[in-house]
Amino acid sequence: MSKSPASPAAPSPAWFDFKQSLKPATVVWLGIAGAALFLGAWQWLGVSGQVPRQLFPPPTDVGAALWRLLSEANFAADIWASLVRIMVSFALAAAIALPLGLLMGSFAGVGALLNPLVSAFRYLPATAFIPLFLMWLGAGESQKLALLLVGVVFFLISLLMDNTLAVRTELIETARTLGASRRQILWKIVLPASLPGYLDTLRQMLAVGWTYLVVAEIVATTDGIGAMMMRAKRFVHVDEIMAGIVVIGALGVICDGLFRLVRWLVCPYLKYQR
């Protein structure tokens, strides 16, 4: 007795299928739905009495605290101070890591020389350098920038080197066959081919820089989001601490979106890749 062929599986929605592209409107609405579910659960937990409201305020209380900070406590100046610290330290990290990552990934000798040292520093927690930075640089702005720099730069070098190593050997061999010099291969082949990966890596590592911000700003700092959060801790203003966390998250999302926009503008050919 012959078996009947198995009926094909019913088609699933695109967002439950493997490696499917979604329409931009679908992406937006799913993102809004996820955020609404999270905020709704947070609000319910905050007002349900399951936990003390003072220690776990709902989003409405956090929003009111954020408005109070902006209108009465000059919180905008703290936000600006933190933004400047992040942007300056990350620009320094990128200025160091981009050439080193390009050279280490392009030339085996440079990689063999520097990679063991970079790898060793990657495993050292940036916070361990705080006592040294305080003794070397004092408690001023330089100490904070140094901590943010050390927290990012060694990871950034390694990841940019990996982006460079991912360039296809066929491209380099073809350019060499056509008579291109080492300098031309570096600037005309390796760098453009690595650029999309570089931008993605910079975008991801900027998020790591934000994670060190509060640590950098709790040591002898009078301004910044982290300093505001430490002041709120003294008076058990949990709503203000959460407001600071929300602002850091919002700024991170904005920075992430800006990096995505830059990647889209600098590498327009990627718009047609799936």
Short mmCIF file of the C-alpha atoms (twelve columns), coordinates in Angstrom:
data_MODEL
# 
_entry.id   MODEL 
# 
loop_
_atom_site.group_PDB 
_atom_site.id 
_atom_site.type_symbol 
_atom_site.label_atom_id 
_atom_site.label_alt_id 
_atom_site.label_comp_id 
_atom_site.label_asym_id 
_atom_site.label_seq_id 
_atom_site.Cartn_x 
_atom_site.Cartn_y 
_atom_site.Cartn_z 
_atom_site.pdbx_PDB_model_num 
ATOM 1   C CA . MET A 1   0.000  0.000  0.000   1 
ATOM 2   C CA . SER A 2   1.611  3.205  -1.162  1 
ATOM 3   C CA . LYS A 3   1.911  6.130  1.168   1 
ATOM 4   C CA . SER A 4   0.417  9.427  0.156   1 
ATOM 5   C CA . PRO A 5   2.957  12.229 -0.152  1 
ATOM 6   C CA . ALA A 6   3.190  14.466 2.874   1 
ATOM 7   C CA . SER A 7   1.286  17.669 2.475   1 
ATOM 8   C CA . PRO A 8   3.446  20.799 2.478   1 
ATOM 9   C CA . ALA A 9   3.598  22.755 5.706   1 
ATOM 10  C CA . ALA A 10  1.313  25.701 5.939   1 
ATOM 11  C CA . PRO A 11  3.116  28.956 5.110   1 
ATOM 12  C CA . SER A 12  4.146  30.892 8.195   1 
ATOM 13  C CA . PRO A 13  4.183  34.669 8.590   1 
ATOM 14  C CA . ALA A 14  7.366  36.274 7.265   1 
ATOM 15  C CA . TRP A 15  8.529  37.323 10.742  1 
ATOM 16  C CA . PHE A 16  8.476  33.657 11.861  1 
ATOM 17  C CA . ASP A 17  10.408 32.358 8.850   1 
ATOM 18  C CA . PHE A 18  14.170 32.013 8.465   1 
ATOM 19  C CA . LYS A 19  16.155 34.895 6.920   1 
ATOM 20  C CA . GLN A 20  13.147 36.758 5.612   1 
ATOM 21  C CA . SER A 21  13.027 40.495 5.014   1 
ATOM 22  C CA . LEU A 22  10.192 42.484 6.564   1 
ATOM 23  C CA . LYS A 23  8.522  45.564 5.241   1 
ATOM 24  C CA . PRO A 24  9.685  48.751 6.995   1 
ATOM 25  C CA . ALA A 25  6.172  49.385 8.313   1 
ATOM 26  C CA . THR A 26  6.070  45.880 9.806   1 
ATOM 27  C CA . VAL A 27  9.415  46.433 11.522  1 
ATOM 28  C CA . VAL A 28  8.167  49.705 13.017  1 
ATOM 29  C CA . TRP A 29  4.895  48.249 14.264  1 
ATOM 30  C CA . LEU A 30  6.555  45.178 15.777  1 
ATOM 31  C CA . GLY A 31  9.036  47.457 17.554  1 
ATOM 32  C CA . ILE A 32  6.213  49.600 18.908  1 
ATOM 33  C CA . ALA A 33  4.353  46.485 20.066  1 
ATOM 34  C CA . GLY A 34  7.413  45.164 21.881  1 
ATOM 35  C CA . ALA A 35  7.992  48.488 23.624  1 
ATOM 36  C CA . ALA A 36  4.295  48.744 24.569  1 
ATOM 37  C CA . LEU A 37  4.319  45.253 26.088  1 
ATOM 38  C CA . PHE A 38  7.426  46.053 28.104  1 
ATOM 39  C CA . LEU A 39  6.085  49.391 29.373  1 
ATOM 40  C CA . GLY A 40  2.709  47.863 30.147  1 
ATOM 41  C CA . ALA A 41  4.262  45.080 32.220  1 
ATOM 42  C CA . TRP A 42  6.496  47.594 33.992  1 
ATOM 43  C CA . GLN A 43  3.552  49.891 34.758  1 
ATOM 44  C CA . TRP A 44  1.437  47.034 36.089  1 
ATOM 45  C CA . LEU A 45  4.241  45.752 38.311  1 
ATOM 46  C CA . GLY A 46  4.934  49.249 39.642  1 
ATOM 47  C CA . VAL A 47  1.338  50.005 40.636  1 
ATOM 48  C CA . SER A 48  0.174  46.500 41.581  1 
ATOM 49  C CA . GLY A 49  1.668  46.592 45.053  1 
ATOM 50  C CA . GLN A 50  3.750  43.469 44.414  1 
ATOM 51  C CA . VAL A 51  6.883  45.549 45.057  1 
ATOM 52  C CA . PRO A 52  7.314  48.840 46.978  1 
ATOM 53  C CA . ARG A 53  6.539  51.703 44.632  1 
ATOM 54  C CA . GLN A 54  9.344  53.823 46.071  1 
ATOM 55  C CA . LEU A 55  11.908 51.175 45.122  1 
ATOM 56  C CA . PHE A 56  10.345 50.194 41.790  1 
ATOM 57  C CA . PRO A 57  8.464  53.206 40.404  1 
ATOM 58  C CA . PRO A 58  6.292  52.734 37.303  1 
ATOM 59  C CA . PRO A 59  7.045  54.522 34.004  1 
ATOM 60  C CA . THR A 60  4.617  57.323 34.846  1 
ATOM 61  C CA . ASP A 61  6.625  58.200 37.971  1 
ATOM 62  C CA . VAL A 62  9.899  57.951 36.050  1 
ATOM 63  C CA . GLY A 63  8.546  60.257 33.352  1 
ATOM 64  C CA . ALA A 64  7.464  62.778 35.977  1 
ATOM 65  C CA . ALA A 65  10.908 62.603 37.583  1 
ATOM 66  C CA . LEU A 66  12.598 63.159 34.205  1 
ATOM 67  C CA . TRP A 67  10.437 66.230 33.576  1 
ATOM 68  C CA . ARG A 68  11.268 67.545 37.023  1 
ATOM 69  C CA . LEU A 69  14.988 67.048 36.442  1 
ATOM 70  C CA . LEU A 70  14.884 68.824 33.093  1 
ATOM 71  C CA . SER A 71  12.764 71.734 34.269  1 
ATOM 72  C CA . GLU A 72  14.161 72.280 37.763  1 
ATOM 73  C CA . ALA A 73  17.571 70.610 38.130  1 
ATOM 74  C CA . ASN A 74  19.354 71.618 34.895  1 
ATOM 75  C CA . PHE A 75  19.577 67.987 33.845  1 
ATOM 76  C CA . ALA A 76  20.116 69.055 30.225  1 
ATOM 77  C CA . ALA A 77  23.592 70.291 31.209  1 
ATOM 78  C CA . ASP A 78  24.357 66.884 32.742  1 
ATOM 79  C CA . ILE A 79  23.221 65.149 29.556  1 
ATOM 80  C CA . TRP A 80  25.421 67.417 27.444  1 
ATOM 81  C CA . ALA A 81  28.457 66.797 29.678  1 
ATOM 82  C CA . SER A 82  28.019 63.027 29.324  1 
ATOM 83  C CA . LEU A 83  27.554 63.277 25.554  1 
ATOM 84  C CA . VAL A 84  30.773 65.275 25.201  1 
ATOM 85  C CA . ARG A 85  32.697 62.711 27.251  1 
ATOM 86  C CA . ILE A 86  31.392 59.820 25.172  1 
ATOM 87  C CA . MET A 87  32.001 61.509 21.821  1 
ATOM 88  C CA . VAL A 88  35.526 62.740 22.643  1 
ATOM 89  C CA . SER A 89  36.675 59.429 24.163  1 
ATOM 90  C CA . PHE A 90  35.148 57.366 21.352  1 
ATOM 91  C CA . ALA A 91  36.682 59.603 18.683  1 
ATOM 92  C CA . LEU A 92  40.087 59.078 20.303  1 
ATOM 93  C CA . ALA A 93  39.511 55.320 20.454  1 
ATOM 94  C CA . ALA A 94  38.499 55.214 16.777  1 
ATOM 95  C CA . ALA A 95  41.510 57.337 15.758  1 
ATOM 96  C CA . ILE A 96  43.811 54.811 17.468  1 
ATOM 97  C CA . ALA A 97  41.988 51.608 16.548  1 
ATOM 98  C CA . LEU A 98  41.195 52.224 12.865  1 
ATOM 99  C CA . PRO A 99  44.798 52.451 11.574  1 
ATOM 100 C CA . LEU A 100 46.002 49.695 13.895  1 
ATOM 101 C CA . GLY A 101 43.137 47.365 12.957  1 
ATOM 102 C CA . LEU A 102 43.728 48.035 9.256   1 
ATOM 103 C CA . LEU A 103 47.475 47.368 9.466   1 
ATOM 104 C CA . MET A 104 47.217 44.364 11.800  1 
ATOM 105 C CA . GLY A 105 44.627 42.721 9.560   1 
ATOM 106 C CA . SER A 106 46.485 43.515 6.346   1 
ATOM 107 C CA . PHE A 107 50.066 42.627 7.252   1 
ATOM 108 C CA . ALA A 108 50.858 39.441 9.161   1 
ATOM 109 C CA . GLY A 109 54.014 40.922 10.661  1 
ATOM 110 C CA . VAL A 110 52.181 43.856 12.227  1 
ATOM 111 C CA . GLY A 111 49.503 41.500 13.566  1 
ATOM 112 C CA . ALA A 112 52.084 39.142 15.057  1 
ATOM 113 C CA . LEU A 113 53.854 42.078 16.708  1 
ATOM 114 C CA . LEU A 114 50.852 43.798 18.296  1 
ATOM 115 C CA . ASN A 115 48.076 41.231 18.654  1 
ATOM 116 C CA . PRO A 116 49.448 39.501 21.815  1 
ATOM 117 C CA . LEU A 117 49.668 42.843 23.603  1 
ATOM 118 C CA . VAL A 118 46.219 43.969 22.465  1 
ATOM 119 C CA . SER A 119 44.697 40.618 23.413  1 
ATOM 120 C CA . ALA A 120 46.214 40.804 26.893  1 
ATOM 121 C CA . PHE A 121 44.793 44.285 27.504  1 
ATOM 122 C CA . ARG A 122 41.348 43.146 26.348  1 
ATOM 123 C CA . TYR A 123 41.100 40.892 29.389  1 
ATOM 124 C CA . LEU A 124 41.951 43.632 31.862  1 
ATOM 125 C CA . PRO A 125 38.841 45.344 33.321  1 
ATOM 126 C CA . ALA A 126 38.907 49.071 32.631  1 
ATOM 127 C CA . THR A 127 37.779 49.782 36.187  1 
ATOM 128 C CA . ALA A 128 41.059 48.318 37.461  1 
ATOM 129 C CA . PHE A 129 42.820 51.352 35.985  1 
ATOM 130 C CA . ILE A 130 40.836 53.873 38.045  1 
ATOM 131 C CA . PRO A 131 43.391 54.094 40.917  1 
ATOM 132 C CA . LEU A 132 46.227 54.559 38.421  1 
ATOM 133 C CA . PHE A 133 44.357 57.190 36.430  1 
ATOM 134 C CA . LEU A 134 43.509 59.073 39.620  1 
ATOM 135 C CA . MET A 135 47.207 59.153 40.595  1 
ATOM 136 C CA . TRP A 136 48.463 59.944 37.098  1 
ATOM 137 C CA . LEU A 137 45.750 62.319 35.860  1 
ATOM 138 C CA . GLY A 138 43.941 63.501 38.989  1 
ATOM 139 C CA . ALA A 139 40.178 63.539 39.422  1 
ATOM 140 C CA . GLY A 140 39.466 65.892 36.525  1 
ATOM 141 C CA . GLU A 141 38.157 65.355 33.027  1 
ATOM 142 C CA . SER A 142 41.284 63.589 31.755  1 
ATOM 143 C CA . GLN A 143 40.766 60.675 34.151  1 
ATOM 144 C CA . LYS A 144 37.218 60.109 32.905  1 
ATOM 145 C CA . LEU A 145 38.198 60.283 29.245  1 
ATOM 146 C CA . ALA A 146 41.062 57.851 29.861  1 
ATOM 147 C CA . LEU A 147 38.739 55.333 31.529  1 
ATOM 148 C CA . LEU A 148 36.231 55.524 28.678  1 
ATOM 149 C CA . LEU A 149 39.060 55.193 26.157  1 
ATOM 150 C CA . VAL A 150 40.619 52.124 27.796  1 
ATOM 151 C CA . GLY A 151 37.204 50.477 28.130  1 
ATOM 152 C CA . VAL A 152 36.731 50.499 24.350  1 
ATOM 153 C CA . VAL A 153 39.967 50.826 22.400  1 
ATOM 154 C CA . PHE A 154 41.484 47.337 22.781  1 
ATOM 155 C CA . PHE A 155 38.253 45.552 21.886  1 
ATOM 156 C CA . LEU A 156 37.864 47.932 18.973  1 
ATOM 157 C CA . ILE A 157 41.349 47.179 17.635  1 
ATOM 158 C CA . SER A 158 40.721 43.414 17.711  1 
ATOM 159 C CA . LEU A 159 37.322 43.653 16.044  1 
ATOM 160 C CA . LEU A 160 38.578 45.999 13.314  1 
ATOM 161 C CA . MET A 161 41.478 43.631 12.674  1 
ATOM 162 C CA . ASP A 162 38.960 40.786 12.243  1 
ATOM 163 C CA . ASN A 163 36.962 42.953 9.800   1 
ATOM 164 C CA . THR A 164 40.129 43.484 7.780   1 
ATOM 165 C CA . LEU A 165 41.028 39.785 7.820   1 
ATOM 166 C CA . ALA A 166 37.561 39.017 6.409   1 
ATOM 167 C CA . VAL A 167 38.384 40.754 3.108   1 
ATOM 168 C CA . ARG A 168 38.406 38.111 0.373   1 
ATOM 169 C CA . THR A 169 41.864 37.068 -0.771  1 
ATOM 170 C CA . GLU A 170 40.646 36.962 -4.394  1 
ATOM 171 C CA . LEU A 171 40.229 40.735 -4.407  1 
ATOM 172 C CA . ILE A 172 43.800 41.292 -3.267  1 
ATOM 173 C CA . GLU A 173 45.234 38.715 -5.677  1 
ATOM 174 C CA . THR A 174 43.320 40.200 -8.595  1 
ATOM 175 C CA . ALA A 175 44.585 43.692 -7.797  1 
ATOM 176 C CA . ARG A 176 48.135 42.363 -7.483  1 
ATOM 177 C CA . THR A 177 47.803 40.596 -10.846 1 
ATOM 178 C CA . LEU A 178 46.727 43.884 -12.418 1 
ATOM 179 C CA . GLY A 179 49.876 45.567 -11.131 1 
ATOM 180 C CA . ALA A 180 48.549 47.424 -8.094  1 
ATOM 181 C CA . SER A 181 51.121 48.480 -5.506  1 
ATOM 182 C CA . ARG A 182 50.919 47.589 -1.814  1 
ATOM 183 C CA . ARG A 183 49.690 51.095 -1.026  1 
ATOM 184 C CA . GLN A 184 47.035 50.944 -3.751  1 
ATOM 185 C CA . ILE A 185 45.801 47.558 -2.528  1 
ATOM 186 C CA . LEU A 186 45.567 48.891 1.016   1 
ATOM 187 C CA . TRP A 187 43.640 52.044 0.148   1 
ATOM 188 C CA . LYS A 188 41.700 50.966 -2.937  1 
ATOM 189 C CA . ILE A 189 40.834 47.354 -2.067  1 
ATOM 190 C CA . VAL A 190 41.239 46.470 1.605   1 
ATOM 191 C CA . LEU A 191 39.892 49.671 3.155   1 
ATOM 192 C CA . PRO A 192 36.738 49.990 0.980   1 
ATOM 193 C CA . ALA A 193 35.965 46.275 1.377   1 
ATOM 194 C CA . SER A 194 36.353 46.534 5.162   1 
ATOM 195 C CA . LEU A 195 34.430 49.795 5.562   1 
ATOM 196 C CA . PRO A 196 30.925 48.322 6.114   1 
ATOM 197 C CA . GLY A 197 32.302 46.031 8.810   1 
ATOM 198 C CA . TYR A 198 34.212 48.928 10.360  1 
ATOM 199 C CA . LEU A 199 31.038 50.993 10.649  1 
ATOM 200 C CA . ASP A 200 29.080 48.120 12.191  1 
ATOM 201 C CA . THR A 201 31.894 47.501 14.680  1 
ATOM 202 C CA . LEU A 202 32.084 51.177 15.634  1 
ATOM 203 C CA . ARG A 203 28.311 51.226 16.144  1 
ATOM 204 C CA . GLN A 204 28.411 48.205 18.418  1 
ATOM 205 C CA . MET A 205 31.417 49.378 20.436  1 
ATOM 206 C CA . LEU A 206 29.862 52.791 21.020  1 
ATOM 207 C CA . ALA A 207 27.250 50.944 23.070  1 
ATOM 208 C CA . VAL A 208 30.075 49.532 25.204  1 
ATOM 209 C CA . GLY A 209 31.354 53.062 25.763  1 
ATOM 210 C CA . TRP A 210 27.980 54.056 27.202  1 
ATOM 211 C CA . THR A 211 28.172 51.171 29.685  1 
ATOM 212 C CA . TYR A 212 31.334 52.676 31.208  1 
ATOM 213 C CA . LEU A 213 29.856 56.169 31.455  1 
ATOM 214 C CA . VAL A 214 28.295 55.843 34.914  1 
ATOM 215 C CA . VAL A 215 31.477 54.251 36.282  1 
ATOM 216 C CA . ALA A 216 33.543 57.132 34.906  1 
ATOM 217 C CA . GLU A 217 31.205 59.751 36.360  1 
ATOM 218 C CA . ILE A 218 30.866 58.465 39.907  1 
ATOM 219 C CA . VAL A 219 34.451 59.369 40.844  1 
ATOM 220 C CA . ALA A 220 34.725 63.004 41.994  1 
ATOM 221 C CA . THR A 221 32.332 64.293 39.337  1 
ATOM 222 C CA . THR A 222 29.863 67.141 39.745  1 
ATOM 223 C CA . ASP A 223 28.162 66.906 36.346  1 
ATOM 224 C CA . GLY A 224 26.970 64.228 33.988  1 
ATOM 225 C CA . ILE A 225 24.208 61.629 34.035  1 
ATOM 226 C CA . GLY A 226 26.195 59.354 36.355  1 
ATOM 227 C CA . ALA A 227 26.772 62.183 38.850  1 
ATOM 228 C CA . MET A 228 23.044 62.937 38.878  1 
ATOM 229 C CA . MET A 229 22.282 59.279 39.556  1 
ATOM 230 C CA . MET A 230 24.721 59.204 42.476  1 
ATOM 231 C CA . ARG A 231 23.106 62.327 43.961  1 
ATOM 232 C CA . ALA A 232 19.694 60.666 43.622  1 
ATOM 233 C CA . LYS A 233 21.013 57.554 45.372  1 
ATOM 234 C CA . ARG A 234 21.861 59.544 48.496  1 
ATOM 235 C CA . PHE A 235 18.215 60.547 48.894  1 
ATOM 236 C CA . VAL A 236 16.737 57.221 47.672  1 
ATOM 237 C CA . HIS A 237 15.173 58.888 44.598  1 
ATOM 238 C CA . VAL A 238 14.846 55.689 42.593  1 
ATOM 239 C CA . ASP A 239 12.620 57.405 40.033  1 
ATOM 240 C CA . GLU A 240 15.443 59.832 39.187  1 
ATOM 241 C CA . ILE A 241 17.962 56.995 38.928  1 
ATOM 242 C CA . MET A 242 15.647 55.195 36.518  1 
ATOM 243 C CA . ALA A 243 15.163 58.438 34.603  1 
ATOM 244 C CA . GLY A 244 18.942 58.587 34.121  1 
ATOM 245 C CA . ILE A 245 18.962 54.985 32.882  1 
ATOM 246 C CA . VAL A 246 16.142 55.759 30.450  1 
ATOM 247 C CA . VAL A 247 18.017 58.791 29.102  1 
ATOM 248 C CA . ILE A 248 21.191 56.736 28.571  1 
ATOM 249 C CA . GLY A 249 19.157 54.127 26.705  1 
ATOM 250 C CA . ALA A 250 17.456 56.761 24.565  1 
ATOM 251 C CA . LEU A 251 20.764 58.436 23.701  1 
ATOM 252 C CA . GLY A 252 22.216 55.033 22.822  1 
ATOM 253 C CA . VAL A 253 19.333 54.312 20.447  1 
ATOM 254 C CA . ILE A 254 19.798 57.713 18.788  1 
ATOM 255 C CA . CYS A 255 23.548 57.146 18.359  1 
ATOM 256 C CA . ASP A 256 22.863 53.678 16.955  1 
ATOM 257 C CA . GLY A 257 20.416 55.134 14.445  1 
ATOM 258 C CA . LEU A 258 22.925 57.786 13.380  1 
ATOM 259 C CA . PHE A 259 25.578 55.138 12.757  1 
ATOM 260 C CA . ARG A 260 23.091 53.128 10.699  1 
ATOM 261 C CA . LEU A 261 22.335 56.247 8.661   1 
ATOM 262 C CA . VAL A 262 26.047 56.905 8.076   1 
ATOM 263 C CA . ARG A 263 26.535 53.305 6.947   1 
ATOM 264 C CA . TRP A 264 23.585 53.630 4.565   1 
ATOM 265 C CA . LEU A 265 25.004 56.858 3.105   1 
ATOM 266 C CA . VAL A 266 28.652 55.777 2.913   1 
ATOM 267 C CA . CYS A 267 27.927 52.283 1.564   1 
ATOM 268 C CA . PRO A 268 24.865 52.743 -0.692  1 
ATOM 269 C CA . TYR A 269 25.574 49.483 -2.539  1 
ATOM 270 C CA . LEU A 270 24.587 47.594 0.621   1 
ATOM 271 C CA . LYS A 271 21.000 48.762 0.150   1 
ATOM 272 C CA . TYR A 272 20.623 46.127 -2.543  1 
ATOM 273 C CA . GLN A 273 22.057 43.256 -0.530  1 
ATOM 274 C CA . ARG A 274 19.741 40.836 1.272   1 
# 
